[in-house]
Amino acid sequence: MKENYRIETKCVQGAYEPKNGEPRVLPIYQSTTYKYDTSEAMAKLFDLEPGYMYTRLANPTNDMVAAKITMLEGGVAGVLTSSGQAANFFSLINILGAGDHFISAATIYGGTFNLFNVTMRKLGIEVTFVDPNASEEEICAQFRPNTKAVFGETIANPSLDVLDIEKFAKIAHSHGVPLIIDNTFPTPINCRPFEFGADIVTHSTTKYMEGHANIIGGAVIDSGNFDWEQNDKFPGLTQPDESYHGAVYTRDFGKAGYITKIVAQLLRDYGSTPAPQNSYYLNLGLETLALRMERHCSNALKVAEYLQNNEKVAWVNYPALPDNKYYPLVQKYMPKGTCGVISFGVKGGRKKAEEFMNSLKLAAIVTHVADARTCVLHPASSTHRQLSDTELVECGVSPDLIRLSVGIENVEDIIADIEQALDAAFSS
Ligand SMILES: *Cc1c(COP(=O)(O)O)cnc(C)c1O
């Protein structure tokens, strides 16, 4: 595909290019196995030569969709995983092991916070959470000799803090480690972190990418820009892998080394592989991603403005509002739009928040975000329930925070629903 096609065109037609007489639409390769004429031909695959042997490692449908997301992000290699959780875990465990340490912005998704703070600690990997708005000096002071990566979310779920990607990239690079960015909320339509120095991008494709609340999925994409050989921090990439007869990922696979290692070791051993059918759905979602993001963002801006002018609402946080503290960062990193998610609090705190939510008719209470249908959630009693009060504050989640994920319905209907629910909550 021509490199200079614009991103909307890549969403629709990127990656899969049928040859003469082949299916126009990306086929689902619903096969665990691949046939070879000789066992010698098969043996080569076990030495990591290109080709398919078993779908736990690779499948043509999955690969094609990974290639499309890689194209959208402007990366060199990418891989799909069975969930966003697996993507974030793999992005780190691919380069860290017991005894290593990494730094993460504290304002991240609750599931990721638990993964880092509880499960990865059990594996012997230490994390230090930092306030994303702390000064460079304060963040640099957290580095240790065994620090191997820096992690953050472009727009944090659900606090909606916007990360200063260039600041974090500079800090990471001055310590010889990569910056990993979870770009789930803006998607590459609105922000491409590689253009600002990020090295690895992850996604929960469950959200806007698939966009219809049909599948769970994830992706890890490599920019190809990080030099893993600049120091001795990444032996897993620069030293022989005994489980593949001494293959050296950076030497043998060049810019695809980091992603090849995820496939060859992590998908092989952990098996967090997406079903090809799910990748097919993901691809359908990607085809309309640019259109949907535009609508999510324009709807959300109107809803945020409505909430801001409603006297029953205590506060509104939507980074695209001009008086938001992140507005300057939004102008720099995502001038086309942010995402469809708004957080706000109603006067009367948690109790009124619950009455408001129970009164909604169009917007549903669901544990989901970032799909076509407008939905709401109270993170403190759901996604972030396992977190202590101090951890909640660290993550940027106040007890009265309502997360509103604005869908692509007619915005007048969404606003009318919010209005009737606010009236109902405050008439009791
Ligand atoms: C939902 C989400 C995840 C986890 O993704 P799953 O697909 O649910 O495993 C990770 N990061 C962010 C920002 C998310 O919103």
The ligand as an ORCA input file, in Angstrom:
! r2SCAN-3c Opt
* xyz 0 1
  C      -9.206     -1.521     29.270
  C      -7.823     -1.029     29.321
  C      -6.755     -1.913     29.491
  C      -6.957     -3.400     29.652
  O      -7.426     -3.932     28.472
  P      -8.312     -5.296     28.358
  O      -8.500     -5.393     26.890
  O      -9.561     -5.055     29.129
  O      -7.485     -6.386     28.926
  C      -5.478     -1.399     29.490
  N      -5.261     -0.080     29.351
  C      -6.272      0.809     29.205
  C      -5.970      2.254     29.055
  C      -7.581      0.368     29.187
  O      -8.582      1.250     29.041
*
